[in-house]
Amino acid sequence: MKTISLKKVSAVAVASLGFGLLSVVPAQAAAIATTIGTVGTANQDATVGQTRTTTVGFTTGANTSTTGGVDTFANTGVVLTVPTGSLVTLADNDGSYSTATTAAFATTGGTTNLNAAISSSTGALTQSAQSAAAVTAGAVIAGTVTIVPDVPGLYTVTSQSAGADATAYIQAAGIAGTVGTSGLGTAAVGATTGGLAKFTYTTPAATASGAIFRFTSAGVGAITAATGINSDGTTANNPTEISGVTGSWAGGATWTRSDADEGTATITVSSTTAGTQTVTVNAISATTGAPTSTSTISITWGSAVAISAASTAYMAGAADTTATSTTNAIARTADKAAGTAIATVVISLIGSKGGVDARANTVRATMSGAGFADVNGTVGSLSNSSQRTDANTEADDTRFVRVYADGTSGTGTLTVTLTDVDSGASLTLGTWTVTSTGAQASIAVAKTNYTIGKAGLTTGSASTTISAAGAALGATDTTSTSNGERYGAFVIVVKDSAGNPVNSSATPAVISSDTTVSSGGTCALDAGSATYGSSTNGVGYYNCSFATTSTAKSGGKATLTIRIADPDSTTGGYLTTTVAVTVGGSVSTEVLSFDKTSYAPGEAMNITRTATDSSGNPVFDGASAPAITFSKAVGGTAPGASFYVGGKKASTSSAGVASVFAPAIGGAFTMQATSGNTAGSALTASATVTDANAGLLTQIDALNAKIVALNALIAKIMKKLGVK
């Protein structure tokens, strides 16, 4: 039931009943006492759509003041209470509450110089300006409340005062259905198989004592429970007054009224089969036993909302509250210390009909191997409880699973399942592997990108993040805004005793064996760029650079030792690995070369640019390599400007993928470029493409020779035989 005060309403107040007395204290100083009378002479019957009017009134006491003025009667007003699901409200007399007008109440007795209204802005009853004369007791301020019931049930009109309330009832008979705890609906209800539906039947007002009502079900489903109660809230009609077949109610339910008041019965039905169920309410004659159909309700049972394979479960980082298929692809690793959060799985439940599934389905998380799991409907409620299995049954379409380390190192497998609350059907939402790492136990070079430095420059970048723009830059680029996002000269990986990558206790240090060649280098933990980074989740991999001294000479060599503390050493020892680096100068001599001297038309070619410095040593990594052009059109893409690594730049990738192909036209062709040396030397190299037509002519000539020899043989044979 909902309660609506006058200032929130929209139906009109207009007609008349009788009154009684109760005093209230006026809010203003004028000596006017107010009493509130009874409302209505009897409860009224109605059906949905019928107009019903109730009179409300207030009776004043004497006012001995002759000064006039305006008084407010505190806590005095009119309240309408309606059944759940009803949209009926109250309004001021012209229906324009938004304009803050007042609902006038006529003066119907006693002194005629008293007028009052209910204020739509405050809900209080106010007495407007009175004449400068004493007012005798008994002046009646009267008004009416008119409503049109829109659903069956009890509508209550109450006139309120500080002293007491008076109430009248309007009983709208009929039937209306509900599903679960939703509001009253129409006489056609949609429900879900395996669930429950309810409907209420409200009897007409002043139903006679001993009246009998019979509820029967046809089609699918059955009546499963029934209760009855007086509409005024009393429990005279307790559940024992509704009887049926014990256990199943299959034969229906009978309600015999024991008093003469109107009342409401609540009938519960269910069905495990899809289809239509019709429940009929019959009034049974107490003298003849003949039924009279009074109301019917139709319940359409649809297939149960079921869990759907469209439900998603994605893993993300330990502190994340959202996840996608992209975050789901990233491996999750954390320190083994008990309680350390490793990852979060975000679950979105979808029903078989495509919408979100907020039923109380069971989400269960199970860990095998290293790790604990916790499930909740609110990410903020997750805790690092020590459990291998946890389940959550909140009525929520979103759930969260947090994975925690349990104090042991190694891998753990998380399995998340979903069980339908109604059918009991289950499906696996996903399985993930997470890693708990121990202390650092080894250090190694995972990848070497650049090893030839240039005097006075830093080679590679100690980048936490490598961008697409940075990945395209040379080893020693210092001009681009992306130079801080270049590849490292080499990548270091730190692992625990089980071989799992682990972040070291401190960033690895880079120490040079010859500080006249290199002063050492710098490392930074790789952040885990999915495209360019070495790490997939920012664990265990370090991008490192090295610096070459300004006085270093071409050909100079140094060994870089990369080290971290050895946790097992009692003497301050280190875990180490090494990288050999050298020094190269600027471009002095460049050579272009093909991998073959002759190609078939369209055959893949490998074009190599080689550069040495003035000392004959490979140029430094990152030195510019020129773009190449060809005298004939080639297939693929002609090698563009790039940079040298190890003194060479090849057109075929390290994975053996060719990017340029021989011309389609036979004959000789050349490639050319302009050297980056001081002289800007012209670079060239030549190759040929086999002429396919030349090979065909050779074959034709050979065939012609065979034909001539065959003709000569035939002529010789004919001569011997004397054939002319």
C-alpha positions in Angstrom: 0.0 0.0 0.0 1.2 3.5 -0.7 0.2 6.7 1.1 -0.1 10.1 -0.7 -0.6 13.4 1.0 -2.8 16.1 -0.5 0.1 18.1 -1.8 1.3 15.2 -4.1 -1.9 14.3 -5.8 -4.1 14.4 -8.9 -7.8 13.4 -8.5 -10.5 15.8 -7.3 -12.1 16.2 -3.8 -15.9 17.0 -4.1 -19.3 15.7 -2.0 -20.6 14.9 1.6 -20.9 12.6 4.7 -21.4 13.0 8.5 -19.1 14.3 11.2 -18.0 13.7 14.9 -15.8 15.7 17.2 -12.1 15.8 18.3 -10.1 18.9 19.2 -6.8 20.1 17.6 -4.7 23.1 18.5 -4.6 25.9 15.9 -1.1 26.8 14.7 -1.7 30.6 14.8 -2.5 32.6 17.9 -6.2 33.1 17.2 -8.4 31.2 19.7 -10.0 28.7 17.2 -10.1 25.1 18.3 -10.6 22.5 15.5 -12.3 19.1 15.7 -12.3 16.4 13.1 -15.4 14.4 12.3 -16.1 10.9 11.2 -15.8 10.4 7.5 -18.5 8.5 5.6 -21.6 6.7 6.9 -20.5 3.3 5.7 -17.9 1.6 3.5 -18.6 1.9 -0.2 -18.6 -0.8 -2.9 -17.0 -0.2 -6.3 -15.6 -1.9 -9.3 -12.5 -0.8 -11.3 -13.5 2.3 -13.3 -16.4 3.4 -11.2 -16.4 6.9 -9.6 -16.8 7.0 -5.8 -17.0 10.1 -3.6 -16.4 10.5 0.1 -17.1 13.7 2.2 -14.5 14.9 4.7 -15.0 17.6 7.2 -13.6 19.5 10.2 -15.7 21.3 12.9 -14.3 24.4 14.6 -14.5 25.5 18.1 -15.4 29.1 19.2 -13.2 32.0 18.3 -13.6 34.8 20.8 -11.1 37.1 18.9 -12.7 39.9 16.9 -9.4 41.0 15.3 -9.7 38.8 12.2 -6.7 37.2 10.5 -5.7 33.9 9.2 -5.2 30.7 11.2 -3.5 27.4 10.3 -4.7 24.1 11.8 -1.5 22.1 12.4 -1.4 18.4 11.2 -4.8 18.7 9.7 -5.5 17.5 6.1 -6.6 14.6 3.9 -4.7 11.5 3.0 -5.6 8.9 0.4 -4.1 5.3 0.6 -4.4 3.0 -2.4 -3.6 -0.6 -3.3 -0.1 -1.5 -4.5 0.0 -0.9 -8.3 -2.7 1.8 -8.3 -1.9 5.1 -9.9 -4.8 7.0 -8.2 -3.6 10.2 -6.4 -5.2 13.2 -4.8 -5.2 16.8 -6.1 -6.4 20.2 -5.2 -9.9 21.1 -6.4 -8.8 22.3 -9.9 -6.2 19.6 -10.5 -3.4 22.2 -10.8 -1.2 21.4 -7.8 1.8 22.6 -9.9 0.4 26.2 -9.7 0.2 25.9 -5.8 -3.6 26.8 -5.8 -5.7 25.7 -2.8 -8.5 23.2 -2.5 -11.5 25.1 -1.1 -13.7 23.6 1.6 -17.2 25.0 1.8 -18.6 26.3 5.2 -21.8 24.2 5.7 -23.0 25.2 9.1 -22.5 27.4 12.2 -21.0 30.8 11.5 -20.9 31.9 7.9 -17.9 34.2 8.3 -15.5 31.2 8.4 -13.8 29.9 5.2 -11.0 27.4 4.9 -8.9 25.5 2.4 -6.3 22.7 2.2 -3.0 24.3 1.0 -1.6 22.3 -1.9 1.8 23.6 -1.0 1.9 22.5 2.6 -1.0 20.0 2.9 -2.3 22.0 6.0 -5.8 23.2 6.5 -5.9 27.0 6.7 -8.7 29.4 7.8 -8.8 32.4 5.5 -9.6 36.0 6.7 -12.6 36.1 9.0 -14.8 39.0 9.9 -14.0 41.1 12.9 -16.6 39.3 15.0 -16.7 36.4 17.4 -17.2 33.0 15.9 -19.4 30.5 17.7 -18.4 26.9 18.0 -19.7 24.4 15.5 -18.8 25.9 12.1 -18.3 23.0 9.7 -15.6 23.1 7.0 -16.5 20.4 4.5 -15.1 19.1 1.3 -15.2 15.9 -0.9 -12.7 13.4 -2.2 -13.6 11.7 -5.5 -11.6 8.7 -6.9 -11.9 6.2 -9.7 -10.3 2.9 -8.7 -7.9 1.6 -11.3 -7.0 -1.8 -9.7 -9.0 -4.0 -7.3 -8.4 -3.5 -3.7 -9.0 -1.2 -0.7 -8.9 2.6 -1.1 -8.8 4.5 2.2 -9.7 8.2 2.7 -8.5 9.6 6.0 -9.1 13.1 7.5 -6.2 13.8 9.8 -5.8 16.1 12.8 -3.4 16.4 15.7 -6.0 14.7 17.9 -7.4 11.8 15.9 -8.1 10.5 12.4 -11.3 9.4 10.8 -11.3 6.9 7.9 -13.7 5.7 5.2 -13.1 2.7 2.9 -13.9 2.2 -0.8 -13.7 -1.4 -1.8 -13.0 -2.1 -5.5 -14.0 -5.8 -6.2 -12.2 -7.8 -8.8 -9.2 -9.9 -9.6 -5.6 -8.8 -10.4 -2.4 -10.8 -10.7 1.2 -10.4 -9.5 4.4 -12.2 -10.3 6.9 -12.4 -7.4 6.8 -9.1 -5.5 5.8 -6.9 -8.5 2.8 -4.6 -8.4 -0.8 -5.6 -9.1 -1.4 -6.1 -12.8 -4.2 -6.9 -15.1 -6.2 -10.1 -15.3 -3.6 -11.4 -17.8 -0.2 -12.3 -16.2 3.0 -13.6 -17.7 5.0 -15.9 -15.5 8.0 -18.2 -15.8 7.8 -22.0 -15.6 9.3 -23.3 -12.4 8.4 -20.1 -10.6 5.3 -18.7 -8.9 2.5 -16.3 -9.7 -0.1 -14.8 -7.4 -3.4 -13.1 -7.8 -5.8 -11.4 -5.4 -9.5 -11.5 -5.5 -11.4 -8.7 -3.7 -15.0 -9.4 -2.7 -17.7 -6.8 -3.0 -18.3 -4.6 0.0 -20.5 -6.0 2.8 -20.3 -9.5 1.5 -22.6 -11.6 3.6 -21.4 -13.9 6.3 -21.2 -17.4 5.1 -20.6 -16.4 1.5 -18.7 -19.0 -0.5 -16.2 -18.4 -3.2 -14.6 -21.2 -5.2 -11.2 -21.0 -7.0 -10.5 -23.6 -9.8 -7.6 -24.0 -12.2 -7.7 -25.2 -15.9 -5.0 -25.7 -18.4 -1.4 -26.1 -17.2 -0.3 -25.5 -13.6 -2.2 -25.8 -10.4 -3.2 -23.8 -7.3 -0.5 -24.3 -4.6 -1.5 -22.0 -1.7 -4.3 -19.7 -0.6 -4.9 -17.2 2.2 -7.6 -14.7 3.0 -7.8 -11.6 5.1 -10.3 -8.8 5.8 -9.7 -5.7 3.7 -9.4 -3.5 6.7 -6.4 -5.6 7.8 -8.0 -7.7 10.5 -7.3 -11.4 10.6 -10.8 -12.7 11.1 -10.5 -14.5 7.8 -7.4 -16.5 8.6 -5.8 -19.0 6.2 -7.7 -21.9 7.7 -10.9 -20.5 6.2 -9.6 -21.3 2.7 -9.5 -25.1 2.1 -8.5 -27.3 -0.7 -7.1 -30.7 -1.5 -4.4 -31.3 1.0 -0.9 -31.2 -0.5 -1.5 -30.1 -4.1 -4.7 -28.0 -4.2 -5.3 -29.7 -7.5 -9.1 -29.6 -6.9 -9.0 -25.9 -6.3 -9.7 -23.8 -3.2 -12.8 -22.9 -1.3 -13.3 -19.7 0.7 -16.2 -19.5 3.1 -16.5 -16.1 4.7 -17.2 -16.1 8.4 -18.1 -12.4 8.7 -20.1 -9.8 6.8 -17.1 -7.6 5.8 -15.5 -7.4 2.4 -12.2 -9.1 2.1 -9.3 -10.2 -0.1 -8.0 -13.6 -1.0 -4.5 -14.3 -2.2 -4.1 -17.4 -4.4 -0.7 -18.8 -5.4 -0.2 -20.8 -8.6 2.7 -22.5 -10.3 3.5 -24.5 -13.4 6.5 -26.5 -14.6 5.0 -26.7 -18.1 4.8 -23.8 -20.6 1.3 -22.9 -21.6 -1.9 -21.1 -20.4 -3.5 -21.5 -17.0 -6.9 -20.0 -16.3 -8.2 -19.6 -12.8 -11.9 -19.0 -12.3 -13.6 -17.5 -9.2 -17.2 -18.6 -8.7 -19.6 -17.3 -6.1 -21.4 -20.4 -4.7 -25.0 -20.1 -3.7 -25.5 -21.0 -0.1 -29.0 -22.3 -0.8 -28.7 -24.0 -4.2 -25.0 -24.6 -4.4 -25.0 -23.3 -8.0 -21.9 -21.4 -9.1 -21.9 -18.0 -10.6 -18.7 -17.0 -12.4 -17.5 -13.7 -11.1 -13.9 -13.3 -12.4 -11.2 -15.1 -14.3 -7.5 -14.6 -14.6 -5.2 -15.9 -17.3 -1.6 -16.8 -16.5 0.7 -17.4 -19.5 3.6 -19.6 -18.4 6.7 -19.1 -20.5 10.0 -21.0 -20.7 12.1 -20.4 -17.7 14.8 -17.8 -17.9 17.9 -19.9 -18.0 21.6 -19.1 -17.7 23.1 -18.5 -21.1 26.5 -19.3 -22.7 26.5 -15.6 -23.7 27.4 -14.8 -20.0 31.0 -13.5 -19.9 33.9 -13.9 -17.5 37.1 -12.0 -18.1 40.2 -11.8 -16.0 42.0 -8.5 -15.4 44.5 -7.0 -13.0 44.3 -7.4 -9.2 42.9 -3.9 -8.7 40.6 -3.8 -11.8 36.9 -3.6 -11.7 36.3 -4.0 -15.4 37.7 -6.6 -17.8 37.6 -7.4 -21.5 38.8 -10.2 -23.9 42.0 -8.1 -24.2 42.8 -8.1 -20.5 41.7 -11.7 -20.3 44.6 -12.7 -22.6 47.3 -11.3 -20.3 49.0 -13.7 -18.0 48.7 -12.8 -14.3 51.6 -13.1 -11.9 52.3 -11.8 -8.4 54.5 -12.4 -5.4 53.7 -15.6 -3.4 53.3 -13.7 -0.1 50.0 -14.9 1.4 47.1 -12.4 0.7 48.8 -10.8 -2.3 46.1 -10.1 -4.9 47.0 -11.6 -8.2 44.0 -11.0 -10.5 40.2 -10.3 -10.7 37.6 -12.0 -12.8 34.6 -9.9 -13.7 31.5 -11.9 -14.5 28.4 -10.6 -16.4 25.5 -12.9 -16.3 23.1 -13.1 -19.3 19.8 -15.0 -19.5 18.6 -17.2 -22.3 16.3 -14.4 -23.5 19.3 -12.0 -24.1 18.9 -9.7 -21.1 20.9 -9.5 -17.9 20.2 -12.3 -15.5 20.0 -10.9 -12.0 18.5 -14.0 -10.4 20.2 -15.6 -7.4 22.3 -17.9 -9.5 25.3 -19.6 -7.9 28.7 -18.5 -9.1 31.4 -20.8 -7.7 35.2 -20.3 -7.9 37.6 -23.2 -7.3 41.4 -23.0 -7.1 43.7 -25.9 -7.6 47.4 -25.6 -7.1 48.8 -22.3 -5.7 46.3 -19.7 -4.7 43.0 -18.8 -2.9 39.7 -17.5 -4.4 37.0 -15.2 -3.1 33.6 -14.5 -4.8 31.2 -11.6 -4.2 28.6 -9.4 -5.9 30.5 -6.2 -5.0 34.1 -5.8 -5.8 34.6 -3.7 -2.6 33.5 -6.7 -0.5 36.2 -9.0 -1.7 38.6 -10.2 0.9 41.8 -12.3 1.0 40.1 -15.2 2.9 42.1 -18.4 2.9 39.8 -20.7 0.8 40.2 -22.9 -2.2 36.5 -22.7 -3.1 34.0 -20.0 -2.6 30.4 -19.4 -3.9 28.1 -16.4 -4.2 24.3 -16.5 -4.6 23.4 -12.8 -4.6 20.5 -11.7 -6.9 22.9 -9.7 -9.1 23.9 -10.0 -12.7 27.5 -8.9 -12.0 29.9 -10.9 -9.8 33.6 -10.7 -9.0 36.2 -13.3 -8.2 39.5 -12.3 -6.7 42.5 -14.6 -6.7 45.1 -14.3 -3.9 48.5 -15.9 -3.3 48.5 -18.5 -0.6 52.2 -18.3 0.4 53.5 -20.9 -2.0 55.1 -20.3 -5.4 53.9 -22.0 -8.6 50.9 -22.0 -10.8 47.3 -22.2 -9.8 44.2 -23.0 -11.9 41.0 -21.0 -11.3 37.8 -22.5 -12.5 34.5 -20.5 -12.4 31.2 -22.2 -12.8 27.6 -20.9 -12.9 24.5 -22.9 -11.7 21.0 -21.8 -12.6 19.0 -21.1 -9.5 15.8 -22.5 -10.9 16.8 -25.5 -13.1 20.0 -26.4 -11.4 21.8 -26.5 -14.8 25.5 -25.6 -14.7 28.1 -24.4 -17.1 31.8 -23.5 -16.8 32.4 -19.8 -17.4 36.1 -20.1 -17.7 39.4 -21.5 -16.6 42.5 -19.4 -16.0 46.1 -20.1 -14.9 47.8 -17.6 -12.5 51.3 -17.7 -11.1 52.7 -17.0 -7.6 56.4 -16.4 -7.7 59.2 -16.9 -5.3 62.4 -15.1 -4.7 64.7 -14.2 -7.6 66.9 -17.1 -8.5 68.4 -16.4 -11.9 69.1 -13.6 -14.4 69.6 -13.9 -18.1 69.6 -12.1 -21.4 66.2 -12.7 -23.0 66.9 -10.7 -26.2 69.7 -8.7 -27.7 68.7 -5.9 -30.1 71.8 -3.7 -30.3 75.5 -4.2 -29.3 77.5 -1.7 -31.4 77.6 1.7 -29.8 78.7 5.1 -31.0 81.2 7.2 -29.1 79.4 9.7 -26.9 75.8 8.3 -27.4 73.5 6.0 -25.5 72.3 2.9 -27.4 68.8 1.6 -26.9 66.4 2.9 -24.3 65.6 1.9 -20.8 61.9 2.2 -21.5 59.0 1.0 -19.4 56.7 1.2 -22.4 57.6 0.7 -26.1 55.3 2.5 -28.5 54.8 1.9 -32.2 56.5 5.1 -33.0 59.4 4.3 -30.7 59.8 0.8 -32.1 60.4 2.3 -35.6 63.3 4.5 -34.4 67.0 3.7 -34.6 69.0 2.5 -31.7 70.6 5.9 -31.1 67.8 8.2 -32.1 67.8 11.3 -29.9 65.7 13.7 -31.9 62.2 12.2 -31.9 59.7 12.8 -29.1 59.3 9.0 -29.0 63.0 8.3 -28.5 62.2 7.4 -24.8 59.9 4.6 -26.1 62.5 2.8 -28.2 63.6 -0.8 -27.9 66.1 -1.6 -25.3 69.6 -2.5 -26.5 69.0 -5.8 -24.7 66.3 -7.3 -22.5 67.0 -9.0 -19.2 64.7 -11.6 -17.6 64.7 -12.5 -13.9 63.2 -15.8 -12.8 62.5 -17.7 -9.6 63.7 -21.2 -8.9 60.7 -22.6 -10.7 61.6 -20.7 -13.9 58.8 -18.2 -13.6 59.5 -14.5 -14.4 59.6 -12.4 -11.2 60.3 -8.8 -10.4 63.7 -8.5 -8.8 64.2 -6.9 -5.4 65.9 -4.0 -7.1 66.3 -2.9 -10.7 69.3 -4.7 -12.3 72.5 -2.8 -12.4 74.7 -2.7 -15.6 78.5 -2.7 -14.9 81.2 -2.2 -17.6 84.4 -4.2 -17.7 86.1 -1.2 -19.5 84.9 2.3 -18.6 87.0 3.8 -21.4 84.7 2.1 -23.8 81.4 2.1 -21.9 80.4 3.7 -18.6 77.7 1.0 -18.1 73.9 1.2 -18.6 70.4 1.5 -17.2 67.5 -0.9 -16.9 63.7 -0.3 -16.4 61.0 -2.8 -15.7 59.0 -3.5 -18.9 55.4 -2.5 -18.5 54.0 -5.3 -20.6 52.9 -3.8 -23.9 51.0 -6.5 -25.7 52.5 -5.6 -29.1 56.1 -4.4 -28.4 56.9 -5.3 -24.8 58.8 -8.3 -23.7 56.6 -8.9 -20.7 52.9 -9.7 -21.0 52.0 -8.3 -17.6 54.9 -6.2 -16.4 56.7 -9.0 -14.5 60.2 -10.1 -14.7 61.5 -8.4 -17.9 63.8 -5.3 -18.0 64.6 -3.1 -21.0 68.2 -1.9 -20.8 70.4 0.7 -22.6 74.2 1.2 -22.5 76.4 4.3 -22.9 79.6 4.6 -25.0 82.2 7.1 -23.8 83.0 10.1 -25.9 86.6 9.0 -26.3 85.9 5.4 -27.3 87.6 4.3 -30.5 86.1 2.2 -33.3 86.6 -1.5 -32.5 86.7 -0.9 -28.8 85.2 -3.7 -26.7 83.7 -4.1 -23.3 81.7 -6.7 -21.4 78.6 -5.5 -19.6 77.7 -7.4 -16.5 74.0 -7.2 -15.5 73.5 -8.1 -11.8 71.0 -8.4 -9.0 71.4 -9.4 -5.4 71.5 -13.2 -4.7 69.0 -13.8 -1.9 70.7 -17.1 -1.0 74.1 -15.5 -0.7 75.4 -14.9 2.9 78.3 -12.8 1.6 76.5 -10.2 -0.5 76.9 -12.1 -3.8 75.0 -11.4 -7.0 73.1 -13.2 -9.7 74.7 -12.1 -13.0 74.6 -12.3 -16.8 76.7 -10.6 -19.5 76.4 -8.8 -22.8 79.5 -8.1 -25.1 79.4 -4.6 -26.7 81.7 -2.9 -29.2 82.2 0.6 -30.7 81.5 1.5 -34.4 82.0 4.7 -36.3 80.0 6.6 -38.9 79.4 5.3 -42.4 82.5 5.3 -44.7 81.8 2.5 -47.1 78.5 1.0 -48.2 77.8 -1.9 -50.4 74.5 -3.0 -52.1 74.2 -6.7 -52.9 71.7 -9.2 -54.3 71.5 -12.7 -52.8 71.6 -14.1 -56.4 72.9 -13.0 -59.8 69.9 -14.2 -61.7 66.2 -14.6 -60.8 63.1 -16.0 -62.4 60.4 -13.4 -63.1 58.8 -12.4 -59.8 61.1 -14.5 -57.7 61.7 -13.3 -54.1 65.0 -11.3 -53.6 67.0 -10.5 -50.5 68.6 -7.1 -50.8 71.4 -6.4 -48.3 73.0 -3.0 -47.5 76.3 -3.3 -45.7 78.2 -0.4 -44.1 81.6 -0.1 -42.4 83.4 2.8 -40.8 86.7 4.3 -41.7 88.5 1.6 -39.7 86.7 -1.1 -41.6 84.6 -2.1 -38.6 80.7 -2.4 -38.8 79.1 1.0 -38.3 77.3 1.7 -35.0 73.8 0.3 -34.5 71.3 3.0 -35.6 73.4 4.5 -38.4 71.2 5.5 -41.3 70.8 3.1 -44.2 69.7 4.7 -47.6 66.6 4.0 -49.6 67.0 1.8 -52.7 65.5 2.3 -56.2 65.4 -0.1 -59.2 65.8 0.4 -63.0 62.8 -1.8 -63.6 59.6 -2.2 -61.7 59.9 -4.8 -58.9 57.3 -6.6 -56.9 56.5 -5.9 -53.3 58.1 -2.8 -51.7 61.5 -1.4 -52.6 63.6 -1.1 -49.4 63.2 2.3 -47.9 65.4 4.4 -45.7 66.2 2.5 -42.4 69.1 2.0 -40.0 71.9 -0.5 -39.6 72.2 -3.2 -36.9 75.5 -5.1 -36.9 76.6 -3.2 -40.0 73.8 -4.7 -42.2 70.3 -4.1 -43.2 68.5 -6.9 -45.2 65.2 -6.7 -46.9 64.1 -10.1 -45.8 63.0 -10.2 -42.2 64.6 -12.4 -39.5 61.6 -14.7 -39.9 62.5 -15.2 -43.5 59.6 -13.1 -44.9 60.6 -11.5 -48.3 59.4 -8.0 -49.0 60.7 -7.4 -52.6 60.5 -9.5 -55.7 62.3 -9.6 -59.1 60.9 -7.8 -62.1 58.5 -9.6 -64.4 60.3 -8.6 -67.5 63.4 -10.5 -68.4 66.9 -9.0 -68.9 69.4 -7.1 -66.8 68.3 -4.6 -64.1 70.1 -2.6 -61.4 69.4 -1.2 -58.0 70.9 2.1 -56.8 71.2 4.3 -53.7 73.1 7.3 -52.4 75.5 6.5 -49.6 75.3 8.3 -46.3 79.1 8.8 -46.2 80.6 12.2 -46.4 81.1 12.0 -50.2 77.5 10.9 -50.9 78.8 8.1 -53.1 76.6 6.5 -55.7 75.8 2.9 -54.8 74.8 0.3 -57.4 74.5 -3.5 -58.1 73.2 -5.5 -61.0 71.3 -8.8 -61.6 69.3 -10.4 -64.4 65.9 -11.9 -64.9 65.7 -15.0 -67.1 63.9 -14.4 -70.4 61.2 -17.0 -70.6 60.8 -16.5 -74.4 64.4 -17.3 -75.0 64.1 -20.6 -73.4 61.0 -21.4 -75.5 62.9 -20.6 -78.8 65.7 -22.9 -77.7 63.2 -25.7 -77.3 61.6 -25.0 -80.7 65.0 -25.1 -82.4 65.8 -28.5 -80.8 62.4 -29.8 -82.0 63.0 -28.6 -85.6 66.4 -30.3 -85.6 64.7 -33.6 -84.6 62.0 -33.2 -87.3 64.7 -32.7 -90.0 66.5 -35.8 -88.9 63.3 -37.8 -88.9 62.4 -36.7 -92.5 65.9 -37.8 -93.7 65.4 -41.2 -92.1 62.0 -41.6 -93.8 63.4 -40.7 -97.2 66.2 -43.2 -96.8 63.7 -46.0 -95.9 61.5 -45.2 -98.9 64.4 -45.3 -101.3 65.4 -48.8 -100.1 61.9 -50.0 -100.6 61.7 -48.5 -104.1 58.8 -46.3 -103.2 58.6 -43.2 -105.4 
